Amino acid sequence: MTNSEAYMLPRDSQESQRLNAQHELMRTLSSGLLIHPSIPYRSLRNVADVATGTGIWLRELAVSPPFSNQSDGQKTKFVGFDISQHQFPSPEALPPGIDFVVQDMTKPFPVHYHEKFDLVNVRLVSYAIKAVELEQTVRHVLQILRPGGYLQWQECDASDSWTTPETPMATDTINNVIFEKIARGLLPGIATPLLKIIQSYSIEVPKGKQNLISWSPDLMRIKHLETVSTLNHPSPAVAAVKNMVVISAASNLLESSISRKKAAATDPSTSNMEAKELAKEIESLNELMDAIKRGDGDACNNWNFELTWIVARKAIVVDEKEAWMSIKNPSQ
């Protein structure tokens, strides 16, 4: 199965609308912030958004202060990367300084992007990255980050979604989504293994040198780690959008599961007993899909989920006698 086949969601106008609504929800959960306050945004000259989708995060950042007020000689450059160009905005709709590039994040980036970006933003790739590809994907992302640059990564896992009160139909929905992710080689939850991988990389610090970011051989230092829940969130926007985001994504994944099971049931190598069992599973999934399409409360209401927000900074190796405070602590 290729990385493109592992991706479980469509690439059409309806999905673009869902992605944009999802962005508004994520921004609200992030206190209206596109960049975490621990990141010195005024010093950012090159910004990348990996798995950019419609590019809405990048486009909103480019037209927000201070980037919208920069002089011509100091303008920040923005690059959005995605495996598919189908959801990129039209060039005439873009503000100056934004480029979109087709790039599979599981593959190495072109050399001219290595150590180029002051900030690399990644969001919500748990439905696109297979378990066996996560380590190499993180490595490729960190490779385009300059020394001292910042990684901002936000994830929501299916396993971190729930309803209050819990209903059998809601449990079936999440269980089937998780099963489908595993069947396609994806992780049921990405946040914890992602954090472990980011923290696992190390560098060689030569004698007479020091890594002023962490004073250790660690390649990345975690600057911020936070989990934000939609439960009891005060914003009406969260209540209005969270159910739609969860259900629309779940519906696509359930349809994917139905298609995969139908193909397996008609495969000549499938025994009659296995085909009958698959037929029962397909019937159960169709009933669940019908309940979602009808808007049954047990399937569609009272959803909540958690957002994991990771900010990390890349190592800077300098001479032991070199002044370092202004490098380590750039002004906002």
Secondary structure by P-SEA (a helix, b strand, c coil): ccccccccccccaaaaaaaaaaaaaaaaaacccccccccccccccbbbbcccccaaaaaaaaaccccccccccbbbbbbbbccccccccccccccccbbbbbccccccccccccccccbbbbccccccccccaaaaaaaaaaaaccccbbbbbbbccccccccccccaaaaaaaaaaaaaaaaaccccccaaaaaaaaacbbbbbccccccccccccccccccccccccccccccccccccaaaaaaaaaaaaaaaaaaaaaaaaacccccaaaaaaaaaaaaaaaaaaaaaaaccccccccccbbbbbbbbbbbbbbcccccccccccccc
